[in-house]
Amino acid sequence: MNHEPPRWASALLSWLGDPETAEEVQGDLLELYAHWVETVGEREARWRYVLSALKLVRPLAKRKETESSTPFFLRPDMIRNYLKIAWRNLVLHKAFTFINIIGLAVGMATCLLIVLFVTHELSYDRYHAKSDRTYRMTIYGQIGGKEIKAAQVSVPAGPALVHDYAGVESLTRLALDGTFIVKQGPNSFKEARVVFADSNFFEVFSIPLLKGNRKTALLEPNTIVLTETAARKYFGGQDPIGQSLKLGNRGVFRVTGVCQDVPSNTHFHYDLFGSLRSIQLRETWLSSGILTYIVLQPGYSIHQLEAKMPEMIKKYVGPEVQQLLGMSLSDFTQKGNSFEFRFQPITDIHLHSDYEGEIEANSDIKYVYIFSLIAVFILLVACINFMNLSTAGSAGRAKEVGIRKVLGSLQKQLIGQFLSESVLVTMLSLIGALFLVWAALPVFNQLTGKEFGLKEITGGWMLPGILLTSLLIGLLAGSYPAFFLSAFKPVSVLKGSIRAGFKSGWLRNSLVTIQFVVSIGMIIGTMVVYQQLQFIQNKKVGFDRDQVLILHDTYTLGKQINAFKTELKKLAPVLNVTLAGYLPAGASNNGTDGFQPDNGDPQATVYREKSYYIDEDYLPTMGIKLAQGRNFSKTFLSDSVGILVNEAAVKRFGWKKPIGQQLWRIGNGNPDSHRKFTVVGVVKDFHFESMHQHIAPLVMFYGSDNFQMALRIRTENLPELLKTVEQKWKAQTDNPFAYSFLNDRFNKMYRSEHVVSQLFGIFAGLTVIISCLGLFGLAMFTAQQRTKEIGVRKVLGASVASVVALLSKDFLKLVVVAILIATPIAWYAMNRWLQDFAYRIDLAWWVFALAGLLAVLIALLTVSYQSIKAALVNPVKSLRSE
């Protein structure tokens, strides 16, 4: 049977097809048509013939060619070819591949860890739904020449704000009430993470309630909300709702809700939230005792509210100033005093706030800047390694480039080839970096106090960001080598008239110098931070902080505390025991009071100074020396209105003969307010707070009903003593026995500086290692490039030492230049850091000299291996190397 294809399709192909190939194409199609008829039938064959003819007519064929006009060097086959050749080159040069991958992996891993830390620090309190409109109310002022910055404000301030100004949408408050012994049935637990909150706390802050009603859970007195962790701790798998907990002397609380655990990136971390109505608050405007948070109405500016604060202060604070000080608010301010309400965005608290009365120690934005710069520097050093080794290795690939160009390769193709190698190295480095991060996370978490896991790296924007950054690093780090190598002229290269690798010497030298500037700067920083910490730890603090045992939670003993003190004093290893309202390096009950010298002027300057209560054993127990006068004594009944002051207070009040001078205690609404006290003794200045601050004026009142206990002890048989003290404790109470040592508590104040010191040391070490890897690779390349020269020199009588000096001197010159650049930069940066300490070291010249010497020695050791190896090669082999 005669099977013919559709004639119209054949005619269309003849009319619109390419006339030069029409006959050949039609013949091929007819053969295909006959084959299709036999295999798939005539109907299917006719369809295939028509479609094939349409695809070959000129307009459609042209359009297809246009749509698929991808540049040849970017087609998938070419990209696969690039990667295949890139892999072969990496395998061929194993040593340099290893140096590149290790250097980049270490740099990227360090950068990743720092990014985790920085992003976490910057994320504090941003998870709250209304975080952009939520502010904390604070106090700022100048009283008696002293700056006052308080995170806590007076109790009535918040409600007055809501009542008087429509721009405030809502208000919630938190009251801190110290540590509690919490009992549930027969079990007792010490809880420091307890706070009392207004009933709308869970509406202002985005902490979801899993059980209970967020609006009513804290509405009634003696109700409490637990976190998930606390609920499991106290009640296991039971339903906690309706159950009871006893909070120390605050009584029994009924559980009305369970909330999710508070996220780590918030400025407060509590497990138990009691109703604020459960505690009595001091309703005075001149006190500061409660944390107050407000949410503004949408569209209402905080500046509008701040502009109204002078009017509010005049209305509410003015009358109390008049009552307590006997002067008007305007007279008070004319004496150089001031009092302001200010507002902090809650997202700024963690990194920008160092006010008195903070919930917990905040971080500092300067450390975010410092570690961000370190991350950039370390990554820069790692990228410099790659660029240097790639350009230095151009000598070995110059002929390859020349041959490729002779065979028709375009510069774009060569750039693609070299960039693919760079990206491949970067991706391999990324795999290594992720492994290093996984391995380093436990140590990093321990250092920083964080709880990072792999989910922080793979979740959210992090993983896409890491991949994109790695790709950019590969493209940027490989860009210069790619353009540099692809620009070689094939004729010049093949003739040997270009000494590839030396044209870029000025750039390589600059990059090596930058590497060592960073390394030397990090070494200097590490040494200065370490010196400052040693200075703090070894500086005389004005009291004896060794062999002082602090017993915790002694307030739970109540009226039995003095009897317990007497029992402890009978123990032979116990030299003395004190009860005080505050112990050095502590955080609780170190309050401030207003003091007015009794000089006959009712409107004399009021000074706001530190104060706390002590007993007659405080000075001998703590090893504090008297400068003038006497200590408190039970035999002097007048000591109930006596005070001890430090030397800084004597200077503050301008006394030449302080003994017998009198002070009025002003404000705060406590029982001793507006009473006159007489100075009975002056103690030598001692550091009762951090050395970040100068020693402040201090006033100490006499009182035996204090609840912080410290023992001066002999430590020859410490375990036995602790066992005996614990037995006596358990004879008084069934609460848990806990203790610490004053020296440990003092060191704890500088934990952030210790962390900075350790991290600085680690990062400095990593920077030096990465720099040395690059220097090692460059020395290897240099030795290879100068193989024949070394052989000739040895034949002419050069010694091994002279060859080593020849190969090393250029690198040492760069290190010396780096020292000259790094020294002033490091001096400026570390001087700025030291300004945060009231007591600090001086920057000694030998620190910079030692850092420079270390850099020279490290560079010399790194380069000398390759130099000596090259110098010891038999000159016959050297001259045959090509």
KAVENNOR-V297045 format. One record per run of one state. SS is the DSSP state (a for helix, b for strand, c for the rest). FROM is the first residue (numbers start at 1). LEN is the number of residues. If there is no record, write none. Layout:
# KAVENNOR-V297045
<<SS,FROM,LEN> <SS,FROM,LEN>>
This chain:
# KAVENNOR-V297045
<<c,1,6> <a,7,10> <c,17,5> <a,22,19> <c,41,1> <a,42,15> <c,57,1> <a,58,10> <c,68,4> <a,72,3> <c,75,1> <a,76,17> <c,93,1> <a,94,29> <c,123,8> <a,131,3> <b,134,10> <c,144,2> <b,146,5> <c,151,2> <b,153,1> <c,154,1> <a,155,10> <c,165,3> <b,168,9> <c,177,3> <b,180,5> <c,185,2> <b,187,5> <c,192,2> <b,194,4> <c,198,3> <a,201,4> <c,205,4> <b,209,3> <c,212,11> <b,223,5> <a,228,8> <c,236,8> <b,244,4> <a,248,3> <c,251,1> <b,252,8> <c,260,12> <b,272,4> <a,276,3> <c,279,11> <b,290,7> <c,297,5> <a,302,5> <c,307,2> <a,309,17> <c,326,3> <a,329,6> <c,335,3> <b,338,8> <a,346,7> <c,353,3> <b,356,1> <c,357,8> <a,365,28> <c,393,1> <a,394,13> <c,407,4> <a,411,38> <c,449,5> <a,454,5> <c,459,3> <a,462,25> <c,487,3> <a,490,6> <c,496,9> <a,505,34> <c,539,9> <b,548,4> <c,552,2> <a,554,16> <c,570,4> <b,574,7> <c,581,10> <b,591,7> <c,598,8> <b,606,9> <c,615,3> <a,618,5> <c,623,3> <b,626,4> <c,630,7> <a,637,5> <b,642,5> <a,647,7> <c,654,8> <b,662,5> <c,667,8> <b,675,9> <c,684,14> <b,698,5> <c,703,5> <b,708,6> <c,714,4> <a,718,15> <c,733,6> <b,739,3> <a,742,7> <c,749,2> <a,751,35> <c,786,1> <a,787,9> <c,796,4> <a,800,35> <c,835,10> <a,845,27> <c,872,3> <a,875,5> <c,880,3>>
